[in-house]
Amino acid sequence: MSLLIIKNITHEGPGILEKIIAKRKINTKIVDLSSGDGIPEIAGYRAIVVLGGPQSAIDNSSHMNELLSFVRATIYKGIPYLGICLGMQVLAKSAGAEVFSANSKEVGWRSESGESYKVHLTGDGLNDRLFHSIFFPARIFHLHSETISCVKGISLLAEGSECVSQIIRVGKTAYGIQGHFELTKEMMLDWHEKDSDLNHISREELIVDFEKVKVEYLALGEKLFENFLTIAGF
């Protein structure tokens, strides 16, 4: 049984997760929808990861309609799922939630007021296996302009001060994270060159913010992804 990773745009890859996959020697298939790859048949995959991208879960495109159908099947079959940023919003919409424009974009490490973006566990999150041996609140990187409403069937596991819905669970093993815990420094700088929202922040400012949090941030990201892979049975 293998792990399937779906990229919605080439430069948004698995980051920290890639290191853990290699350490565990997990057989992994990566498809890049922006390069014309198709979504494979769901059979044979023990877990699914859907990464971020500039698209919207409410796009009426063949790309998005196919992805939503695939994630609905993942939920129905109870296959462990991890969605990051766009992958979280796709999970939420597949489970019946509304996806809509946030009051303000969350971009980088800090809000416009200068406060670090942090996520706080809810009561449901406190006992969830995804956060085993992880201490919260946790600093997180953001790059999104949309958010979701939680509806019946979606458990809110962690909240933020601006966009409230930060980490969700659908069923027992389908998770969505609005922000990014997978980021490496190299990825961040690459995104800075390619993303029009992110390059409004200076490269130097991003580096300074990353260096302040990197020890706890990278350790948290590794542990969180380790926990997900354990939940998935790897």
C-alpha positions in Angstrom: 0.0 0.0 0.0 1.3 3.4 -1.0 1.0 7.1 -0.2 -0.5 9.4 -2.8 0.5 13.1 -2.8 -1.4 15.5 -5.1 0.2 18.8 -6.1 -2.1 21.5 -7.4 0.9 23.6 -8.6 4.4 22.5 -9.2 6.3 24.6 -6.7 4.0 23.7 -3.7 5.6 20.4 -2.8 5.6 18.2 0.3 8.5 20.0 2.0 9.2 18.5 5.5 7.0 15.6 4.7 9.4 14.4 2.0 12.1 13.9 4.6 9.9 11.7 6.8 8.6 9.7 3.9 12.2 8.9 2.9 13.1 8.0 6.5 10.2 5.6 6.8 10.8 4.2 3.3 7.2 4.7 2.3 6.3 3.9 -1.3 5.0 7.2 -2.6 3.4 8.5 -5.8 3.4 12.2 -6.5 1.1 13.7 -9.2 1.2 17.3 -10.3 -2.2 18.4 -11.6 -0.8 21.7 -12.9 1.5 19.7 -15.2 -1.3 17.7 -16.8 -1.1 14.6 -14.5 -4.3 12.9 -13.9 -5.6 11.7 -10.5 -5.0 8.0 -10.3 -7.6 5.4 -9.2 -8.0 5.5 -5.5 -7.5 1.7 -5.0 -4.1 0.7 -3.6 -3.4 3.9 -1.7 -3.3 3.7 2.1 -3.4 7.5 2.5 -3.9 10.7 0.5 -2.2 14.1 0.9 -3.5 17.1 -1.1 -1.2 20.1 -1.1 -1.8 23.8 -1.6 -2.2 25.9 -4.7 -3.6 29.2 -6.1 -6.9 27.6 -7.2 -10.1 27.9 -5.2 -12.2 25.0 -4.0 -15.2 26.9 -5.4 -13.7 27.0 -8.9 -16.0 25.5 -11.5 -13.2 23.9 -13.5 -12.6 20.4 -14.6 -9.5 20.3 -12.4 -11.4 21.2 -9.3 -14.5 19.2 -10.0 -12.4 16.1 -10.5 -10.4 16.8 -7.3 -13.6 17.3 -5.3 -15.1 14.0 -6.5 -11.9 12.2 -5.6 -11.8 13.7 -2.1 -15.5 12.8 -1.6 -14.6 9.2 -2.5 -11.7 9.3 0.0 -14.0 10.5 2.8 -16.6 7.8 1.9 -14.1 5.0 1.9 -12.5 6.2 5.2 -9.0 6.5 3.7 -6.7 8.7 5.8 -6.4 12.1 4.3 -4.3 15.2 4.9 -5.1 18.4 3.1 -2.9 21.5 3.4 -4.2 25.0 2.6 -6.2 24.4 -0.6 -6.3 20.7 0.3 -8.0 21.7 3.5 -10.6 23.8 1.8 -11.2 21.0 -0.7 -11.8 18.6 2.2 -14.2 21.0 3.8 -16.2 21.6 0.6 -16.3 17.9 0.0 -17.9 17.5 3.4 -20.5 20.1 2.8 -18.9 23.2 4.2 -19.0 26.7 2.5 -15.8 28.1 1.2 -15.7 31.9 1.0 -13.4 35.0 0.9 -11.9 35.8 4.3 -12.2 39.3 5.8 -8.5 39.6 5.3 -5.8 37.6 3.7 -3.4 35.7 5.9 0.1 35.9 4.4 3.5 35.1 5.8 4.3 34.7 9.5 2.5 37.7 10.9 -0.7 39.6 10.5 -0.8 43.3 9.5 -0.9 44.2 13.2 2.5 42.4 13.6 1.1 39.5 15.7 2.5 36.1 14.9 0.0 33.7 13.3 -0.7 31.0 15.9 -3.2 28.2 16.2 -4.8 27.1 19.4 -6.3 23.7 20.0 -10.0 23.4 20.7 -11.6 20.9 23.1 -11.9 18.4 20.3 -8.3 19.0 19.3 -6.8 18.4 22.7 -7.3 14.7 22.5 -6.8 14.1 18.8 -4.0 11.7 17.8 -2.7 14.1 15.2 -1.3 16.3 18.0 0.3 13.7 20.1 3.3 15.1 21.9 2.9 18.5 20.3 2.6 21.7 22.4 0.2 24.5 21.4 -0.3 27.3 20.7 1.9 26.8 17.6 3.2 29.4 15.1 2.2 28.8 11.5 2.9 30.2 8.1 -0.1 31.4 5.9 -0.8 32.1 2.3 -4.5 32.2 1.6 -7.4 34.5 1.1 -10.3 32.2 1.6 -11.7 30.4 4.7 -14.5 27.9 5.5 -17.5 27.4 7.7 -17.7 24.3 9.8 -20.9 22.3 9.4 -22.2 19.1 10.9 -19.7 16.3 10.3 -16.6 18.6 10.5 -14.8 18.8 13.9 -12.9 22.0 14.5 -9.6 21.0 16.1 -7.7 24.3 16.1 -8.6 28.0 15.8 -6.8 31.2 14.8 -7.4 34.8 15.8 -8.3 36.0 12.3 -9.5 33.1 10.2 -11.1 30.9 12.9 -11.2 27.6 11.2 -7.5 26.5 11.1 -7.4 22.7 11.5 -10.4 20.4 10.9 -11.2 16.7 10.9 -13.9 14.9 8.9 -14.8 11.5 10.2 -12.0 9.7 12.1 -8.9 10.2 9.8 -9.4 13.0 7.3 -7.6 16.1 8.4 -7.2 19.6 6.9 -4.7 22.3 7.9 -5.4 25.8 6.7 -1.8 27.0 7.0 1.6 25.5 6.3 3.5 23.3 8.7 5.5 21.7 5.8 7.5 24.7 4.8 11.3 24.6 4.5 13.4 27.8 4.2 14.1 27.0 0.6 10.4 26.5 -0.2 9.6 29.8 1.4 12.1 31.7 -0.7 11.0 30.0 -3.8 7.4 30.9 -3.1 8.4 34.5 -2.5 9.7 34.7 -6.0 6.5 33.2 -7.5 3.6 34.4 -5.5 2.2 37.9 -5.9 0.7 38.1 -2.4 3.8 36.9 -0.7 6.3 39.1 -2.5 4.6 42.1 -1.0 6.7 41.1 2.1 10.4 41.7 1.8 12.6 38.6 1.4 14.7 39.8 4.4 11.7 40.1 6.6 10.5 36.6 5.8 14.0 35.2 6.5 14.2 37.0 9.9 10.8 35.7 10.9 11.7 32.2 9.8 14.9 32.1 11.7 13.1 33.2 14.9 10.8 30.2 14.8 12.6 27.6 12.8 13.6 25.2 15.6 10.2 24.8 17.1 8.4 25.1 13.7 10.5 22.4 12.0 10.2 20.1 15.0 6.5 20.6 15.2 6.0 20.0 11.4 8.0 16.7 11.6 6.1 15.4 14.6 2.7 16.3 13.1 3.5 14.5 9.9 4.9 11.6 11.8 1.6 11.4 13.7 -0.4 11.5 10.5 1.6 8.7 8.9 1.2 6.6 12.1 -2.6 7.2 12.0 -2.5 6.1 8.4 -0.8 2.8 9.4 2.6 3.4 7.9 
